[in-house]
Amino acid sequence: MLNIDRQRWLDGVVGPGLCWLLTLLHRLKAPEVPPPDIQRILVIVLSEMGALVLARPMFDFLRAQYPSASLFVLCSEQNRPALDLLDVVQDQQVITVRSGSLWTFAADSLRAVRRMRGLRLDAVLDLELFARVSAIFAGLSGARVRVGFHRHTQEGLYRGDMMNRPVLYNPYQHIATQFITLATAIRSTDVPTSKRTAGPTELRVPRLLLRSGELESARDTLYRTHPTIAGRPLAFVCPGAGLLPIREWPVASFSRLARDLIARGFAVAILGVPADRELARTVQRDCESPACVDLTGYTASVRDLSVLLHLGALLITNDGGTGHFAALTPIPTIMLFGPETPVLYGSLSPRAVNLHKPLACSPCLTAYNHRRSPCDGDNVCLKSISTEEVMAAVDELLATRG
């Protein structure tokens, strides 16, 4: 897979020229007349899996506003399982691109463009912030209405001027609210686009619909595999942070937290991908208790993870996909923020607490710097969150839930 630095390099070196060229081609075309009726809408979302959960209210809005329209999604291949979990589009209405190498990405991109143009789209919504690749896809889509974030008079990455419904990026509004603003911009003629009243009441995500016997099977498998945690309330902890390790709360803090939870009668299960196994071993070694088990790599899919979360009494996680998928389940959740802010990316779950220390330099991962932090790796923003503060949040969260 192309790592994040290679993706940034390609976006920065190849992207500006392509955006400029496509902008020029669009300006040479005859003025585009908006379609009288919106029947085919494409949503482009290429970023992390958690972004798909945050986009769910926008999909619900589109369904309500355009009940007869067909929705299509262009996403990365690795995000396809998360999209399937949300159940917002049919399988045949998903276009995927792989990022395993430059050549597979280029080949899939050409196929994606042919597919998009063959759909004769009425509107395309680009949910990315200032990444150029998604703007290029939107510009090549053939849609007569193209909606996406635009820097206008703000600082930000150059993405050309291919959006004929440019939306002002608002760093003070939750991103899920801004996704809905993109959807309202399809029919807007305001400047800047979509001068609407936005509020938190519109941010809702439905619970995951479980299949018959699915939860019972997950419970039986878990306790058969790890009998030492049976009979205790189960607390999940997720110490990894995926592609952005700067978002990790210190592993020593997770270890202290796990010991405190075990002392209070919890069993602790450590979640993560196989690459997080060393973090899990560190926490286990520090706990020295059979009530702490390693579940890194345990689940085969995001659906398996979401079903597993139904078995827990508590989840404590870094900012990332696991915390956002928890919003689809009943589990009380504590998400730890530092380099990014919960004002923009906090969980949509009413059962979640977003912990964040507002340092002078935080948030440092923003749309304006392509999520490239100037931090030297000493993430004081997260290190300053103590285990005592997290345990106090645990007590308050569980008390409110009886």
C-alpha positions, 0 to 999 in steps of 0.5 A: 500500500502507498504509505501516507508520505508517498500519497502526500508526495504524489498529491503535492507534485502531480496534483497541482498541475492536473488541477490547473489543467482540468480547471482550464478545460472546464473554463473552455467548455460551454456554460453548464446548465444544472439538471432540472432533476437530480437522479444520480448522485456520486459521493467521493470519500477516500480518507479514513474509515472513521470518516464514513461513519461521520458521513452517515448523517449526510447520506440520510439527508440525501435520501430524504431530499432526493428519495428517487435518486440513485446514490453511488460512492467512490471510495478506496478499496480498504474502506469498502468494508466500512461502507458495507457496514453502513448499508447506505448504497447497493453493492453494484453502486460502489466504485473502488480504487486500490492504493497498493502501488502507483500502477494499481492506483492509476489503472483503477483510477482510469476504470473509475473515471470511465464508470463515472462518466458512463453513469451520466451523473447529475451531481458529485459530492467531494467529501475530502478537504484539501486533497487534490486527487478527489477534486480531480475525480470530481472534475473528470466525473462528467457531473454537471453539478460538482460540490466540494470544499473550496479555500475561497480567501482562506489559506489552503491547498490549491485544488483548482476551480472545478467545483461549480458549487464551492463550499466554504470549509469551516474549521469551527463546525463538526465535519459531519455538519459540514458534510450535510452542508455539502449536500444542501449545496447541490441546489444552492446559488448562495455565495459562499454556497449554502448559507444554512442554519446548522445544529447538532440535532441533525447529527445522528447515526443509527445502531447496527442491525445485528443478524440472527445469532450474530451476537451470541456467536461472537460471545461464545467464541470470545469466552471460549477463546479467552475463558479468563475474562468470563464473569467480569464486565469487559472494558476494551482499550485500543492503544494504536492510532493507525497511520498517525502514531502522533495520535497515540496516548502513551502506552504506559498510560494505557497500562496504568489504566488497564491495571486500574480497571482490573483492580475495579473488577473489569476484564480488559481486552486490547483491540487493534490491528496485527501491527499493534501487537507489540503495544498489546504485549506491553500492556499485558506484561505491565498488567501481569493479570489473566484478566487482560487479554490481547485481541489485536488481529482478532476480528476479520472485518469492521463488522466483526469489530462492531459486533464485538463492541456490543459485548463490552461495558466500556471502550477507551480508545485513541482518536480513530476508526474504532471510536467512530464505529462504536457510535453504531453500538450501545457501548459507552466510549471515551475517545482521547484527542490531542493533535486533532480536535473533537470540535471537528471530529468528535464521536457522534455517539450520545454515549461518548466522552471526547477528552482533549487538552487545549494546548496552544499548539493543538490541533496541529493536524488540520485541513490546511497542512494536509494533516502533516504536523510540525510536532517533533513527536513529543505529543504533550497534548495527549501525554498531559491527559492523566489516567486519573482524568480518564478514570474520572470520566469512566466513573461519570460516564458509567454513573450516567448509564446506571 
